[in-house]
Amino acid sequence: MAGGLGHYDGVVAANRSDGSGPLRRAGRSVGRALHLPFSGTAKGLRRVTHAHGAGESGLGKLIELHAVNGAGDVMITIALASTVFFSVPTDEARGRVALYLAVTMAPFTLLAPVIGPLLDRIPHGRRAAMAAAMLTRALLALAMSGAVATGGLELYPAALGVLVSSKAYGVVRSAVVPRLLPPRFSLVKANSRVTLAGLLATGAAAPIGIGLQQLGPAWPLYGAFALFIVGTFLAFTLPHKVDSSKGERKAMLLEHGHAPRRPGLRTVGPSVLHGLQANAALRSLSGFLIFFLAFLLREHPLSGQSAAVSLAVVGISAGVGNACGTAIGAGLKSRGPELIIATVLAVTLGVAICAALFFGGLMVAVLGATAGLCQALAKLSLDALIQRDVPEEVRTSAFARSETLLQMAWVVGGAIGIALPLNGALGMSVAAGLLATGVVLSVRGLLTAARRGQSRPRVA
């Protein structure tokens, strides 16, 4: 006995070596059973985001980062939905709504002249820029958690900071996509994959945020804080080529007499300019429909429906159309972005004319769905044009300025919708007029550019 436990030594050693006993084995089985749904879901999502070469190129990691971004943004939106900042009831004075439009312009006013050129000067710090945008929103969400219940004054600058940081992230993300493009992947398809991931994550996070809201108004902000902290770390997992200029040369555009001129939106050829004009028409339609229909359907709901249900029908139609447009973009093969923009603008104009001639609940819903679908496809195609035609050194500024222009178009459309008399046929006629202006300014130029081939900057 001095040397051990005799013939029981082997049994004890075996139990020690595999660490198993009935209770421990049962615990491990339960742990595996609980872990499997989460690990299986994570592996399934990873296979989807990394499919078709996106994993090897690094696009899959950007898709995952954008999904986290979308989930965090919707958490903040839910937390602020009941506050004065985002609450714009349709029964308030139109001057109050106009003030809201002015507030939405503030992030873009700062974005174009300040943030865009600043990010152009640090092209080798894009991962850090996206991480900084994530971390800023995480800290601001935490700061807002103490004020969201009371609606304190500190809520407003923090919410504005969240908007600015979110738009700054979006500008850098758009500039990063071309560096992570897999083989045989069109820019439209890559942009739509990233955008679709954000939409799906937003839809998945929304009910979670609503559940957290039941615990208290600050809880969705705690959720946003956690998500943006995760996004901060995910930004640094992007491939190093996001920050590398290896293989790139400085692009210079040559004007008349071969005199060099600083690249910009005015020097990249007709595709980007006409694409911006077409998107501005679609974006002004979006702003117009949101505010005009909000007032119109409150006073004159769809037949047999309440004002709330009427607004919900139009809103859901537009949301479904936007999601479908993004999904279609994800499945598109390589096609000319100019042709896509010209086609969707013409289709939307045709539906708007029908809505003006045969105004009614069905046509309003169809116009909302068409506008959502076509705006999504047109924006994806515009991003592809900027990524294709604008030189690397000013691409971030180009995205910032294009976002500012589109937001201004949205505000102009919304202002027209606020000022217009509440007559359905008249409103749809004005909507058709906004689109017709876009068609006159852009479609011919887009088709001409598509026939001649894409316009690329000449490299010096």
C-alpha positions as CSV (number, residue, x, y, z in Angstrom):
1,M,0.0,0.0,0.0
2,A,3.0,2.3,0.5
3,G,3.5,2.5,-3.2
4,G,0.0,3.3,-4.2
5,L,-3.5,2.0,-4.3
6,G,-2.8,-1.4,-5.9
7,H,-4.9,-2.5,-8.7
8,Y,-7.1,0.7,-8.4
9,D,-4.2,2.8,-9.6
10,G,-5.1,2.2,-13.2
11,V,-8.7,3.2,-12.8
12,V,-7.8,6.4,-10.9
13,A,-5.2,7.3,-13.4
14,A,-7.6,6.8,-16.3
15,N,-10.2,9.0,-14.6
16,R,-7.6,11.7,-14.0
17,S,-6.2,11.5,-17.5
18,D,-9.5,12.1,-19.3
19,G,-10.9,14.3,-16.5
20,S,-14.2,12.6,-16.9
21,G,-16.8,11.5,-14.4
22,P,-20.5,11.1,-14.9
23,L,-21.3,14.6,-13.7
24,R,-18.4,16.2,-15.7
25,R,-19.4,14.3,-18.9
26,A,-23.0,15.5,-18.5
27,G,-21.8,19.1,-18.0
28,R,-19.7,19.0,-21.1
29,S,-22.6,17.5,-23.1
30,V,-24.9,20.3,-21.9
31,G,-22.2,22.9,-22.7
32,R,-21.8,21.6,-26.3
33,A,-25.6,21.5,-26.8
34,L,-25.9,25.2,-25.6
35,H,-22.9,26.3,-27.6
36,L,-23.8,24.5,-30.9
37,P,-26.6,26.9,-32.0
38,F,-24.3,30.0,-31.6
39,S,-21.2,28.4,-33.1
40,G,-23.2,26.9,-35.9
41,T,-24.9,30.2,-36.7
42,A,-21.5,32.0,-36.5
43,K,-19.9,29.5,-38.9
44,G,-22.9,29.7,-41.3
45,L,-22.7,33.5,-41.3
46,R,-18.9,33.3,-41.9
47,R,-19.5,31.0,-44.9
48,V,-21.9,33.5,-46.4
49,T,-19.9,36.6,-45.9
50,H,-16.7,35.0,-47.1
51,A,-18.2,33.3,-50.2
52,H,-17.0,33.9,-53.8
53,G,-13.5,35.0,-52.8
54,A,-14.6,37.6,-50.3
55,G,-12.8,35.8,-47.5
56,E,-9.5,35.8,-49.4
57,S,-9.7,39.4,-50.5
58,G,-10.8,40.7,-47.1
59,L,-14.2,41.9,-48.3
60,G,-15.8,39.4,-45.9
61,K,-14.3,41.2,-42.9
62,L,-15.6,44.5,-44.2
63,I,-19.1,43.0,-44.6
64,E,-19.0,41.8,-41.0
65,L,-17.8,45.2,-39.8
66,H,-20.6,46.9,-41.6
67,A,-23.1,44.5,-40.1
68,V,-21.9,45.5,-36.6
69,N,-22.2,49.2,-37.7
70,G,-25.8,48.7,-38.8
71,A,-26.8,46.9,-35.6
72,G,-25.2,49.6,-33.4
73,D,-26.8,52.5,-35.3
74,V,-30.3,50.9,-35.0
75,M,-29.8,50.5,-31.2
76,I,-29.1,54.3,-30.9
77,T,-32.1,55.1,-33.2
78,I,-34.4,53.0,-30.9
79,A,-33.1,54.7,-27.8
80,L,-33.7,58.1,-29.3
81,A,-37.0,57.4,-31.0
82,S,-39.0,58.7,-28.1
83,T,-37.0,61.9,-27.6
84,V,-37.6,65.3,-29.1
85,F,-34.5,64.9,-31.3
86,F,-36.0,62.3,-33.6
87,S,-39.6,62.8,-32.8
88,V,-41.4,64.8,-35.6
89,P,-45.1,64.3,-35.2
90,T,-47.1,65.2,-38.2
91,D,-49.5,67.4,-36.2
92,E,-46.7,69.8,-35.3
93,A,-46.2,73.1,-37.1
94,R,-44.4,72.9,-40.5
95,G,-41.8,75.2,-39.2
96,R,-40.8,72.6,-36.6
97,V,-40.4,70.0,-39.4
98,A,-38.3,72.5,-41.4
99,L,-36.0,72.9,-38.3
100,Y,-35.6,69.1,-38.3
101,L,-34.5,69.2,-42.0
102,A,-31.9,71.9,-41.1
103,V,-30.6,69.7,-38.2
104,T,-30.1,66.7,-40.6
105,M,-27.9,68.9,-42.8
106,A,-25.4,69.6,-40.0
107,P,-23.4,66.4,-40.3
108,F,-23.0,66.8,-44.0
109,T,-22.0,70.5,-43.7
110,L,-19.1,69.4,-41.6
111,L,-18.4,66.2,-43.6
112,A,-17.7,67.7,-47.0
113,P,-15.3,70.6,-46.3
114,V,-13.6,69.1,-43.2
115,I,-13.7,65.4,-42.8
116,G,-13.4,64.4,-46.5
117,P,-10.1,66.3,-47.2
118,L,-8.8,65.3,-43.8
119,L,-9.3,61.6,-44.6
120,D,-7.7,62.2,-48.0
121,R,-4.5,63.3,-46.3
122,I,-4.3,60.1,-44.3
123,P,-5.0,57.4,-46.9
124,H,-2.8,55.0,-45.0
125,G,-4.9,55.2,-41.8
126,R,-8.3,54.1,-43.0
127,R,-8.5,51.2,-40.5
128,A,-7.7,53.6,-37.7
129,A,-10.3,56.1,-39.1
130,M,-13.0,53.5,-39.1
131,A,-12.0,52.3,-35.6
132,A,-12.0,55.9,-34.4
133,A,-15.6,56.4,-35.8
134,M,-16.7,53.2,-34.0
135,L,-15.0,54.2,-30.7
136,T,-16.4,57.7,-30.9
137,R,-19.9,56.4,-31.2
138,A,-19.4,53.9,-28.4
139,L,-18.3,56.7,-26.0
140,L,-21.1,59.0,-27.1
141,A,-23.7,56.2,-26.6
142,L,-22.4,55.8,-23.1
143,A,-22.6,59.5,-22.5
144,M,-26.2,59.7,-23.8
145,S,-27.3,56.8,-21.6
146,G,-27.5,59.2,-18.6
147,A,-29.5,61.9,-20.5
148,V,-31.9,59.9,-22.7
149,A,-34.5,59.4,-19.9
150,T,-34.6,63.1,-19.0
151,G,-33.9,64.6,-22.4
152,G,-31.2,66.8,-21.1
153,L,-29.4,69.3,-23.2
154,E,-26.2,67.2,-23.4
155,L,-28.2,64.7,-25.5
156,Y,-28.3,67.0,-28.5
157,P,-24.5,67.5,-29.2
158,A,-23.9,63.8,-28.4
159,A,-26.6,62.7,-30.9
160,L,-25.2,65.1,-33.5
161,G,-21.7,63.7,-32.9
162,V,-23.1,60.2,-33.5
163,L,-24.5,61.3,-36.9
164,V,-21.2,62.9,-37.9
165,S,-19.2,59.8,-36.8
166,S,-21.6,57.5,-38.6
167,K,-21.3,59.5,-41.9
168,A,-17.5,59.6,-41.6
169,Y,-17.4,55.8,-41.2
170,G,-19.6,55.5,-44.3
171,V,-17.4,57.7,-46.4
172,V,-14.2,55.8,-45.4
173,R,-16.0,52.4,-45.9
174,S,-17.0,53.3,-49.5
175,A,-13.4,54.4,-50.2
176,V,-12.1,51.0,-48.9
177,V,-14.2,48.7,-51.0
178,P,-12.1,48.9,-54.2
179,R,-9.0,47.7,-52.3
180,L,-10.9,44.6,-51.2
181,L,-12.5,43.6,-54.4
182,P,-12.4,39.8,-55.1
183,P,-11.6,38.6,-58.6
184,R,-14.5,38.8,-61.1
185,F,-16.5,40.9,-58.6
186,S,-18.2,44.1,-59.9
187,L,-18.1,47.2,-57.7
188,V,-21.9,47.3,-57.8
189,K,-22.1,43.7,-56.5
190,A,-19.5,44.4,-53.8
191,N,-21.2,47.5,-52.6
192,S,-24.6,45.8,-52.5
193,R,-23.1,42.9,-50.5
194,V,-21.8,45.3,-47.9
195,T,-25.1,47.3,-47.8
196,L,-27.2,44.2,-47.6
197,A,-25.3,42.9,-44.6
198,G,-26.0,46.2,-42.9
199,L,-29.7,46.0,-43.7
200,L,-30.0,42.4,-42.4
201,A,-28.1,43.2,-39.2
202,T,-30.4,46.2,-38.7
203,G,-33.4,44.0,-39.0
204,A,-32.0,41.4,-36.6
205,A,-30.9,44.0,-34.0
206,A,-34.2,46.0,-34.1
207,P,-36.3,43.5,-32.0
208,I,-33.4,43.1,-29.6
209,G,-33.2,46.9,-29.2
210,I,-36.9,47.1,-28.6
211,G,-36.6,44.4,-25.9
212,L,-33.8,46.3,-24.3
213,Q,-35.9,49.4,-24.4
214,Q,-38.4,47.6,-22.1
215,L,-35.7,47.3,-19.5
216,G,-35.1,51.1,-19.5
217,P,-34.4,53.9,-22.0
218,A,-30.6,53.6,-21.5
219,W,-30.3,49.9,-22.2
220,P,-30.3,50.1,-26.0
221,L,-27.4,52.6,-25.7
222,Y,-25.5,50.1,-23.5
223,G,-26.1,47.6,-26.3
224,A,-24.8,50.1,-28.9
225,F,-21.8,50.8,-26.7
226,A,-20.9,47.0,-26.7
227,L,-21.4,46.7,-30.5
228,F,-19.3,49.7,-31.3
229,I,-16.5,48.4,-29.1
230,V,-16.6,45.2,-31.0
231,G,-16.6,47.2,-34.2
232,T,-13.5,49.1,-33.0
233,F,-11.5,45.9,-32.8
234,L,-13.0,44.5,-36.0
235,A,-11.7,47.5,-37.9
236,F,-8.2,46.6,-37.1
237,T,-8.7,43.0,-38.4
238,L,-9.1,44.3,-42.0
239,P,-6.2,43.4,-44.2
240,H,-3.2,45.7,-44.2
241,K,-3.7,46.5,-47.9
242,V,-6.5,48.8,-46.8
243,D,-3.8,51.1,-45.5
244,S,-1.1,50.2,-48.1
245,S,-0.4,52.2,-51.2
246,K,1.7,49.5,-52.8
247,G,1.1,49.2,-56.5
248,E,-0.7,52.6,-56.7
249,R,0.4,55.6,-58.6
250,K,-0.7,59.2,-58.1
251,A,-3.4,60.0,-60.6
252,M,-3.5,63.3,-62.4
253,L,-6.1,64.4,-64.9
254,L,-5.0,66.2,-68.0
255,E,-7.1,69.0,-69.3
256,H,-6.8,71.2,-72.4
257,G,-3.2,71.7,-73.5
258,H,-2.1,68.9,-71.1
259,A,-2.0,71.3,-68.2
260,P,-2.4,69.4,-64.9
261,R,-5.3,70.1,-62.8
262,R,-6.2,68.9,-59.3
263,P,-8.5,65.9,-59.6
264,G,-12.1,66.4,-58.4
265,L,-15.7,65.8,-59.2
266,R,-15.6,68.3,-62.1
267,T,-12.6,66.6,-63.8
268,V,-13.5,62.9,-63.9
269,G,-15.7,62.9,-67.0
270,P,-19.4,62.8,-67.4
271,S,-20.3,59.5,-65.7
272,V,-19.9,60.7,-62.1
273,L,-21.5,64.1,-62.7
274,H,-24.5,62.7,-64.5
275,G,-24.8,59.8,-62.0
276,L,-24.9,62.5,-59.2
277,Q,-27.6,64.4,-61.0
278,A,-29.7,61.3,-61.4
279,N,-29.2,60.3,-57.8
280,A,-30.1,63.8,-56.6
281,A,-33.4,63.6,-58.5
282,L,-34.2,60.2,-56.8
283,R,-33.1,61.5,-53.4
284,S,-35.2,64.6,-53.7
285,L,-38.2,62.3,-54.6
286,S,-37.5,60.4,-51.3
287,G,-37.5,63.5,-49.2
288,F,-40.6,64.8,-51.0
289,L,-42.6,61.6,-50.5
290,I,-41.6,61.3,-46.8
291,F,-42.9,64.7,-45.8
292,F,-45.7,65.3,-48.3
293,L,-47.3,61.9,-47.6
294,A,-46.8,62.3,-43.8
295,F,-49.0,65.4,-43.9
296,L,-51.3,64.2,-46.7
297,L,-52.1,60.8,-45.2
298,R,-52.7,62.3,-41.8
299,E,-55.4,64.6,-43.2
300,H,-56.6,62.2,-45.9
301,P,-55.8,58.5,-45.0
302,L,-56.1,55.7,-47.5
303,S,-59.7,54.6,-47.9
304,G,-60.8,52.5,-45.0
305,Q,-57.6,52.9,-43.1
306,S,-56.4,55.1,-40.2
307,A,-53.6,57.6,-40.7
308,A,-51.1,55.4,-38.8
309,V,-51.9,52.4,-41.0
310,S,-51.8,54.5,-44.2
311,L,-48.3,55.8,-43.3
312,A,-47.2,52.2,-42.3
313,V,-48.3,50.8,-45.7
314,V,-46.3,53.4,-47.6
315,G,-43.3,53.1,-45.2
316,I,-43.2,49.3,-45.4
317,S,-43.5,49.5,-49.2
318,A,-40.5,51.8,-49.5
319,G,-38.5,49.7,-47.0
320,V,-39.2,46.5,-48.9
321,G,-38.3,48.1,-52.2
322,N,-35.0,49.4,-50.8
323,A,-34.1,45.9,-49.4
324,C,-35.1,44.3,-52.8
325,G,-32.9,46.8,-54.6
326,T,-29.9,46.1,-52.5
327,A,-30.5,42.3,-52.9
328,I,-30.8,42.7,-56.7
329,G,-27.5,44.6,-56.7
330,A,-25.9,41.8,-54.7
331,G,-26.8,39.3,-57.4
332,L,-26.0,41.5,-60.4
333,K,-23.2,40.4,-62.7
334,S,-20.8,43.0,-64.1
335,R,-23.0,45.7,-65.8
336,G,-22.4,49.3,-66.6
337,P,-23.4,51.5,-63.7
338,E,-24.4,54.2,-66.1
339,L,-27.0,51.9,-67.7
340,I,-28.4,50.9,-64.3
341,I,-28.8,54.5,-63.2
342,A,-30.5,55.6,-66.4
343,T,-32.9,52.7,-66.4
344,V,-34.0,53.0,-62.8
345,L,-34.5,56.7,-63.1
346,A,-36.7,56.3,-66.2
347,V,-38.7,53.5,-64.5
348,T,-39.4,55.6,-61.5
349,L,-40.5,58.5,-63.7
350,G,-43.0,56.3,-65.4
351,V,-44.5,55.0,-62.1
352,A,-44.7,58.6,-60.8
353,I,-46.6,59.7,-63.9
354,C,-49.0,56.8,-63.4
355,A,-49.5,57.8,-59.7
356,A,-50.3,61.4,-60.8
357,L,-52.9,60.2,-63.4
358,F,-54.4,57.4,-61.3
359,F,-53.9,58.7,-57.7
360,G,-54.9,56.2,-55.0
361,G,-53.6,54.0,-52.2
362,L,-52.3,51.3,-54.5
363,M,-50.4,53.7,-56.8
364,V,-48.9,55.5,-53.8
365,A,-47.7,52.1,-52.3
366,V,-46.3,51.1,-55.7
367,L,-44.5,54.4,-56.1
368,G,-43.0,54.1,-52.6
369,A,-41.7,50.5,-53.4
370,T,-40.4,51.6,-56.8
371,A,-38.7,54.6,-55.4
372,G,-37.0,52.5,-52.6
373,L,-35.8,49.9,-55.1
374,C,-34.5,52.3,-57.7
375,Q,-32.9,54.6,-55.2
376,A,-30.9,51.6,-53.7
377,L,-29.7,50.5,-57.1
378,A,-28.9,54.0,-58.3
379,K,-26.8,54.7,-55.1
380,L,-24.9,51.4,-55.4
381,S,-24.1,52.3,-59.0
382,L,-23.0,55.8,-58.1
383,D,-20.7,54.5,-55.5
384,A,-19.2,52.2,-58.2
385,L,-18.7,55.1,-60.5
386,I,-16.9,57.1,-57.9
387,Q,-14.7,54.1,-56.9
388,R,-14.0,53.5,-60.6
389,D,-13.4,57.0,-62.0
390,V,-12.2,59.3,-59.1
391,P,-8.5,59.2,-58.4
392,E,-7.4,57.6,-55.1
393,E,-6.0,60.7,-53.7
394,V,-9.3,62.6,-53.6
395,R,-11.8,59.6,-53.5
396,T,-12.7,60.1,-49.9
397,S,-13.5,63.8,-50.5
398,A,-15.5,62.8,-53.5
399,F,-17.7,60.5,-51.4
400,A,-18.1,63.2,-48.8
401,R,-19.1,65.8,-51.3
402,S,-21.5,63.5,-53.1
403,E,-23.2,62.6,-49.8
404,T,-23.5,66.3,-49.1
405,L,-25.1,66.9,-52.5
406,L,-27.5,64.0,-52.1
407,Q,-28.5,65.1,-48.6
408,M,-29.1,68.7,-49.9
409,A,-31.4,67.2,-52.6
410,W,-33.3,65.3,-49.9
411,V,-33.8,68.4,-47.9
412,V,-34.9,70.4,-50.9
413,G,-37.4,67.7,-51.8
414,G,-38.6,67.6,-48.2
415,A,-39.0,71.4,-48.1
416,I,-41.2,71.2,-51.3
417,G,-43.3,68.5,-49.7
418,I,-43.8,70.6,-46.6
419,A,-44.8,73.7,-48.5
420,L,-47.1,72.1,-51.1
421,P,-50.9,72.1,-50.7
422,L,-52.3,68.7,-49.6
423,N,-53.6,67.5,-52.9
424,G,-52.6,64.0,-53.9
425,A,-52.7,64.4,-57.7
426,L,-50.8,67.7,-57.5
427,G,-48.2,66.1,-55.2
428,M,-47.6,63.2,-57.5
429,S,-47.3,65.6,-60.5
430,V,-44.6,67.5,-58.6
431,A,-42.9,64.2,-57.8
432,A,-42.9,63.4,-61.5
433,G,-41.5,66.9,-62.3
434,L,-38.6,66.3,-59.9
435,L,-37.8,63.1,-61.7
436,A,-38.3,64.5,-65.2
437,T,-35.7,67.2,-64.3
438,G,-33.2,64.4,-63.4
439,V,-34.0,62.6,-66.7
440,V,-33.4,65.7,-68.8
441,L,-30.1,66.5,-67.0
442,S,-28.6,63.1,-66.8
443,V,-30.0,60.2,-69.0
444,R,-28.5,61.3,-72.3
445,G,-25.1,61.9,-70.8
446,L,-25.2,58.6,-69.0
447,L,-26.1,56.7,-72.1
448,T,-23.5,58.5,-74.2
449,A,-20.8,57.7,-71.6
450,A,-21.9,54.0,-71.5
451,R,-21.6,53.7,-75.3
452,R,-18.1,55.3,-75.3
453,G,-16.9,53.2,-72.5
454,Q,-16.1,54.2,-68.9
455,S,-14.2,57.4,-68.3
456,R,-11.0,56.8,-66.4
457,P,-8.5,59.4,-65.2
458,R,-5.2,59.5,-67.1
459,V,-2.2,58.5,-65.0
460,A,0.8,60.7,-65.1
